[in-house]
């Protein structure tokens, strides 16, 4: 079972062939039934003892009723998204 109450699966967002985020399908925790865009961004370059993780997930404010609309939003705003200092899953 992919998601409780929904049969749709989330989709990876790739940049230069590397996963940098996901388009999250609606599930039982999203009562509005909208798709969301989540990205991995760098917080800092070097881990510290207090903060060993150098990246974090962010969720964009943009929400859409379909995966296709999320894809369009990402393509239309690619330059701003790249400027967010994305981190690929392979470098975690």
SEVEXKOL-764635 format. One record per residue (C-alpha): x, y, z; residue in three letters. Coordinates in steps of 0.1 Angstrom, whole numbers, plus 2048, in hexadecimal, padded with zeros to 3 digits. Example, Ala and Ser with C-alpha at 12.3 -4.5 7.8 and 13.67 -1.06 7.14 Angstrom:
<pts>
+-----+-----+-----+------+
!  xx !  yy !  zz ! rest !
+-----+-----+-----+------+
! 87B ! 7D3 ! 84E !  ALA !
! 889 ! 7F5 ! 847 !  SER !
+-----+-----+-----+------+
</pts>
This chain:
<pts>
+-----+-----+-----+------+
!  xx !  yy !  zz ! rest !
+-----+-----+-----+------+
! 800 ! 800 ! 800 !  UNK !
! 810 ! 821 ! 7F5 !  UNK !
! 7FB ! 83A ! 80A !  UNK !
! 7DE ! 837 ! 822 !  UNK !
! 7BF ! 842 ! 810 !  UNK !
! 7D1 ! 84B ! 7EF !  UNK !
! 7E0 ! 834 ! 7D5 !  UNK !
! 7F7 ! 84F ! 7C7 !  UNK !
! 81C ! 84E ! 7CD !  UNK !
! 833 ! 86B ! 7D3 !  UNK !
! 84C ! 874 ! 7B8 !  UNK !
! 871 ! 87C ! 7BA !  UNK !
! 87E ! 89E ! 7AE !  UNK !
! 89F ! 89A ! 79D !  UNK !
! 8B9 ! 8B4 ! 793 !  UNK !
! 8D6 ! 8A8 ! 77D !  UNK !
! 8CB ! 884 ! 783 !  UNK !
! 8CC ! 887 ! 7A9 !  UNK !
! 8AE ! 887 ! 7C1 !  UNK !
! 8AA ! 8A9 ! 7D1 !  UNK !
! 886 ! 8A7 ! 7DD !  UNK !
! 864 ! 898 ! 7D9 !  UNK !
! 841 ! 8A1 ! 7CD !  UNK !
! 82D ! 893 ! 7E9 !  UNK !
! 80C ! 883 ! 7E2 !  UNK !
! 7EE ! 88A ! 7F8 !  UNK !
! 7E9 ! 871 ! 814 !  UNK !
! 7D5 ! 86D ! 834 !  UNK !
! 7E8 ! 88A ! 844 !  UNK !
! 7DF ! 8A3 ! 829 !  UNK !
! 7BA ! 8AA ! 82E !  UNK !
! 7BB ! 8C3 ! 811 !  UNK !
! 7C4 ! 8A7 ! 7F8 !  UNK !
! 7DF ! 8BD ! 7E8 !  UNK !
! 802 ! 8B3 ! 7DB !  UNK !
! 820 ! 8C4 ! 7EB !  UNK !
! 844 ! 8CB ! 7E1 !  UNK !
! 860 ! 8C1 ! 7F9 !  UNK !
! 884 ! 8CA ! 7F3 !  UNK !
! 8A5 ! 8C1 ! 804 !  UNK !
! 8B9 ! 8E1 ! 80A !  UNK !
! 8DC ! 8E6 ! 819 !  UNK !
! 8DC ! 8F8 ! 83B !  UNK !
! 901 ! 8FA ! 83D !  UNK !
! 920 ! 8EA ! 82E !  UNK !
! 931 ! 8DB ! 84D !  UNK !
! 920 ! 8C7 ! 868 !  UNK !
! 925 ! 8D1 ! 88C !  UNK !
! 921 ! 8BE ! 8AC !  UNK !
! 901 ! 8D2 ! 8B4 !  UNK !
! 8F3 ! 8CE ! 891 !  UNK !
! 902 ! 8AF ! 880 !  UNK !
! 8E9 ! 8B0 ! 863 !  UNK !
! 8F2 ! 8C9 ! 847 !  UNK !
! 8D1 ! 8C8 ! 835 !  UNK !
! 8AB ! 8C9 ! 83C !  UNK !
! 88A ! 8C3 ! 82A !  UNK !
! 875 ! 8E1 ! 821 !  UNK !
! 851 ! 8E1 ! 815 !  UNK !
! 848 ! 8FC ! 7FC !  UNK !
! 829 ! 910 ! 802 !  UNK !
! 81D ! 907 ! 7DF !  UNK !
! 803 ! 8EB ! 7DF !  UNK !
! 7EF ! 8DD ! 7C1 !  UNK !
! 7D3 ! 8C5 ! 7BA !  UNK !
! 7E8 ! 8B1 ! 7A2 !  UNK !
! 80C ! 8A4 ! 79E !  UNK !
! 80D ! 8B4 ! 77B !  UNK !
! 807 ! 8D7 ! 78A !  UNK !
! 823 ! 8D2 ! 7A3 !  UNK !
! 83A ! 8C7 ! 786 !  UNK !
! 830 ! 8E7 ! 773 !  UNK !
! 837 ! 8FC ! 791 !  UNK !
! 85A ! 8ED ! 795 !  UNK !
! 862 ! 8F1 ! 770 !  UNK !
! 856 ! 915 ! 770 !  UNK !
! 86A ! 91E ! 78F !  UNK !
! 889 ! 909 ! 78A !  UNK !
! 8A2 ! 926 ! 78D !  UNK !
! 894 ! 930 ! 7AF !  UNK !
! 894 ! 90C ! 7BB !  UNK !
! 8B8 ! 907 ! 7B0 !  UNK !
! 8C2 ! 926 ! 7C3 !  UNK !
! 8B5 ! 916 ! 7E3 !  UNK !
! 8D5 ! 902 ! 7E6 !  UNK !
! 8C6 ! 8DF ! 7E1 !  UNK !
! 8D7 ! 8C0 ! 7EF !  UNK !
! 8D5 ! 89F ! 7DD !  UNK !
! 8CC ! 87F ! 7EF !  UNK !
! 8EC ! 86F ! 7E3 !  UNK !
! 901 ! 888 ! 7F7 !  UNK !
! 8EF ! 882 ! 819 !  UNK !
+-----+-----+-----+------+
</pts>
